[in-house]
């Protein structure tokens, strides 16, 4: 766990140098998977705490929201890696997964504001910084032009938006409220 936290801090503080290390170093799928599982859990855990204990939202709804956001984050990382691979066959899936997972670091770390739901709009800073991290990862790993990178950043943004819409619909949707309560 210490390695994961250290790498997350390095990529935030020293993105270019860290991307060179990440892209040129053999990193196991197991490490990447553990990285994703740990960092993607920040938002759901803090959201659960905030929604249930501070806002008094029903336990079932809080659990549904937290689990949905967690699993959608994981699915989004893998889906984005697949899109990278589709658009650039010269990049291995391992490299695409590195770009997707380590590029998402800022989003996951910015989920710390989920402890207090009214601060959630601040997580847009993490989203924007993740776009930058992904841009750097793609730029350093591919010979493709800017249109390719912008296209993939749009796909990443769409996946993030869909993820957010689905998760938020659990909290706001009266039909879901009736089903799970």
C-alpha positions in Angstrom: 0.0 0.0 0.0 2.9 2.3 0.7 4.1 1.9 -2.9 0.7 2.9 -4.2 0.4 6.0 -2.1 4.0 7.0 -3.0 3.3 6.6 -6.7 0.0 8.5 -6.5 1.8 11.4 -4.8 4.6 11.3 -7.4 2.3 11.4 -10.4 0.5 14.4 -9.0 3.6 16.4 -8.0 6.0 15.3 -10.8 3.8 14.1 -13.7 6.3 14.3 -16.6 9.1 12.6 -14.7 6.8 10.0 -13.2 5.2 9.2 -16.6 8.6 8.4 -18.0 9.2 6.0 -15.1 5.8 4.4 -15.4 5.9 4.0 -19.2 9.4 2.6 -19.3 9.2 0.3 -16.3 7.5 -3.1 -16.1 4.5 -2.8 -13.8 2.5 -5.9 -13.1 -1.2 -6.1 -13.7 -1.6 -7.0 -10.1 0.0 -3.8 -8.9 -2.2 -1.7 -11.4 -5.3 -3.6 -10.2 -4.4 -2.9 -6.5 -3.8 0.7 -7.4 -7.2 1.0 -9.0 -9.0 -0.8 -6.2 -7.4 1.3 -3.5 -7.7 4.8 -5.0 -11.1 4.2 -6.6 -12.4 3.4 -3.1 -11.7 6.9 -1.7 -14.8 8.6 -3.1 -17.3 5.8 -2.3 -16.1 5.3 1.2 -16.2 9.1 2.0 -19.5 9.5 0.2 -20.9 6.6 2.3 -19.8 8.3 5.5 -21.1 11.7 4.4 -24.4 10.5 3.0 -25.3 8.1 5.8 -23.8 9.8 8.9 -24.0 13.5 8.0 -27.0 13.7 5.7 -29.1 10.9 7.1 -29.7 9.3 3.7 -31.1 5.7 3.9 -28.6 3.0 4.4 -29.7 1.0 1.3 -29.5 4.0 -0.9 -26.1 5.0 0.5 -24.7 1.5 -0.1 -26.2 1.4 -3.6 -24.6 4.7 -4.4 -21.2 3.8 -3.0 -21.0 0.4 -4.7 -22.2 1.8 -8.0 -19.7 4.6 -8.0 -16.9 2.2 -7.0 -17.6 -0.4 -9.7 -18.3 2.2 -12.4 -14.9 3.8 -11.7 -13.2 0.4 -12.1 -15.2 -0.4 -15.3 -14.5 3.1 -16.7 -10.7 2.6 -16.2 -10.8 -0.7 -18.1 -13.2 0.7 -20.8 -10.9 3.7 -21.4 -7.9 1.4 -21.7 -9.8 -0.6 -24.4 -10.6 2.7 -26.2 -6.9 3.7 -26.2 -6.0 0.3 -27.6 -8.7 0.5 -30.3 -7.4 3.9 -31.4 -3.8 3.0 -31.3 -2.8 -0.5 -32.0 0.9 0.3 -31.4 0.2 0.8 -27.6 0.0 -2.5 -25.7 -3.0 -3.1 -23.4 -0.6 -2.9 -20.5 0.4 0.6 -21.5 -3.2 1.6 -22.2 -4.2 0.4 -18.7 -1.3 2.3 -17.1 -2.4 5.5 -18.9 -6.0 5.0 -17.8 -5.3 4.0 -14.2 -2.5 6.4 -13.4 -4.2 9.2 -15.3 -7.3 8.8 -13.1 -5.2 9.4 -10.0 -6.2 13.1 -9.6 -9.9 12.3 -9.9 -9.7 9.7 -7.2 -7.6 11.9 -4.9 -9.9 14.8 -5.3 -12.8 12.6 -4.1 -11.5 13.4 -0.6 -14.0 16.3 -0.8 -16.8 13.7 -0.9 -16.5 13.7 2.9 -18.7 16.8 2.8 -21.2 16.6 -0.1 -21.4 20.4 -0.6 -17.7 20.5 -1.5 -18.2 17.9 -4.3 -18.0 20.6 -7.0 -14.4 21.0 -6.1 -13.7 17.6 -7.5 -13.8 19.2 -11.0 -10.2 20.3 -10.2 -9.2 16.6 -9.9 -11.1 15.8 -13.2 -9.2 18.6 -15.0 -5.9 17.5 -13.6 -6.6 13.9 -14.6 -7.2 15.2 -18.2 -3.8 16.7 -18.0 -2.2 13.5 -16.7 -3.9 11.4 -19.4 -2.7 13.9 -22.0 0.8 13.6 -20.7 0.6 9.8 -20.7 -0.8 9.6 -24.2 1.7 12.2 -25.6 4.7 10.3 -24.1 3.5 6.9 -25.2 2.3 7.5 -28.7 3.4 9.1 -31.9 -0.2 10.1 -32.7 -1.2 13.7 -33.3 -3.1 16.1 -31.1 -6.5 15.2 -32.7 -6.0 11.6 -31.5 -5.2 12.8 -28.0 -8.1 15.2 -27.9 -10.5 12.5 -29.2 -9.4 10.2 -26.4 -9.8 12.9 -23.8 -13.3 13.5 -25.0 -14.0 9.7 -24.6 -12.5 9.8 -21.1 -14.7 12.8 -20.3 -17.8 11.0 -21.6 -17.1 7.9 -19.6 -16.6 10.1 -16.5 -19.9 11.9 -17.2 -21.8 8.7 -17.7 -20.4 7.3 -14.5 -21.5 10.4 -12.6 -25.0 10.5 -14.1 -25.6 6.9 -13.3 -24.4 7.2 -9.7 -26.3 10.5 -9.1 -29.5 9.0 -10.5 -29.4 6.5 -7.7 -29.6 9.2 -5.1 -32.1 11.4 -6.9 -34.3 9.0 -8.7 -37.7 8.4 -7.0 -38.2 5.0 -8.7 -34.9 3.7 -7.4 -35.9 5.0 -4.0 -39.0 2.9 -4.1 -37.1 -0.2 -5.2 -34.3 -0.2 -2.7 -36.1 1.2 0.4 
